[in-house]
Amino acid sequence: MAAADGGGEDYISELPDALLSVIFSLLGTAALSTRFRGVWAATPLRLDDLDLPALAALGLGGGTRTTASSSPIAPWTARADAVTRVLASHPGPVALFRLSRTSFRGRVAAAEAWFRELAAKRAREVALLCAPEWCHLALADPLLGCATLESLALGECRVSDRGASAARLTELTLSSTHLSEAALQSVLSGCPALRTVMLKHVEGPRSIRVRSCRSLVLLGVWQYKNLEELTVEDAPCLERLLGDMRLTAAINVSGAPKLTAFGYVVISSSNFLLFDEVIEKDVCNGLRAPLLSVKILAISVKFSSKNDMDKLMNLLNFFPFVETLHVQASDTRFDLTQDSTDTVGSSYHEKLDHIGCVMNHLNSVRLESKVHNIYMLEFACFLLARAQVLQLMTIQSKVFSTPQCVAGQQALLNQSHVASTEAEIVFEDMESHDLEHLSLELANTLPDPFDTYHR
């Protein structure tokens, strides 16, 4: 590169092509001078549309840049043209293909051509993070048959029943994807190296059956429409079963001895008793074994409902070694539908039996309620009185934005007996957190995946 005064030498051009290739691989998509295009073509392609000008189409293969003032075409069309041109001008392989603001509007055929080209050019990482309202529904089968693919994130695409054979695929995220139950089973069985599977707002199957996924470490399920059953069998490496279990689904887990984090589970789910019945049916059948390993449990419950609280207490008995407990309140300020006979009475918690995990292992608790919830505070008093090794209790609510509210709640809890001499109670204003948008990296590496405030 020449010096600023024009009298210096072009030191960049003197570098060997091998070193230039390394530099270009770190730069991602960029407009280059003709001197370097040969090196660029020999470097694995990293195409991220965030590197593309918002209203321009790049011409890395000899084309020209079109400015916003000279181009009458819409921005999404310009970006799609740029993606097509960059992909066509590079011989491969493709190290990264990431689209987060490029729409396929009316260009499903072009998108499917991209997928075929990515597979032919030995793509390793593909992420299509397009907004659902773009509704392109391109067929993504070529990607799921790519032998070199290691990471795939699909948004608003289709998958057929033809099968998947991405033998090296370790990370899979399907968002607003349309596929049948047979297609989903084909994907799970055809990708034996899968370590992480995220299913978000997926449409199609009524049941998810994860069987003999022996490399699977994390399974996430969020707002899966019409789901009736979630079954995990023979997953010896599974450590985290996460999601938004606001589902009317039966949840069955067996053969997952390393499962340590589980939730959120909604206690009032209509089929939740199926989960209890499965566990009670045959303890010697291995169905209870994975529950013994769970250390982090997340639950959503209506604290004011005696029926829900009974289920919660029974559930805690099935997780005898839980150390960290997250509980979200599903109560509303005015619940006119609740039966008065189902309301938790003032002496409810005093009559409860001892719960092993609460007494002997529970050391961290987070309770959340958007509104003032006296029933949640009564549950907090119950835990404080029973948890002998408790170190931290965090209580979050939107009403804690003022010191006066915090002082009132603190005074109430001060009247409670505290079993642990090391217990600290912290009141916090409720922050917004959404597990659905938790990155794969954080979902896998956070010590507590439900503690999303570290993002």
FENTA-V612594 format. One record per run of one state. SS is the DSSP state (A for helix, B for strand, O for the rest). FROM is the first residue (numbers start at 1). LEN is the number of residues. Records with the same first field share a line. If there is no record, write none. Layout:
SS=FROM-LEN, FROM-LEN
This chain:
O=1-10, 15-2, 28-6, 42-3, 52-23, 90-4, 100-8, 121-4, 129-3, 135-3, 140-1, 145-6, 156-1, 159-12, 176-2, 180-1, 191-5, 201-2, 205-2, 212-6, 223-6, 234-6, 246-4, 255-6, 267-5, 282-1, 286-3, 294-2, 302-3, 318-6, 330-10, 344-5, 352-4, 361-3, 370-4, 387-5, 402-1, 415-9, 430-5, 438-2, 446-6, 455-1
A=11-4, 17-11, 34-8, 49-3, 75-15, 108-13, 132-3, 141-4, 181-10, 272-10, 283-3, 289-5, 306-12, 340-3, 349-3, 356-5, 374-13, 398-4, 403-12, 435-3, 440-6, 452-3
B=45-4, 94-6, 125-4, 138-2, 151-5, 157-2, 171-5, 178-2, 196-5, 203-2, 207-5, 218-5, 229-5, 240-6, 250-5, 261-6, 296-6, 305-1, 324-6, 343-1, 364-6, 392-6, 424-6
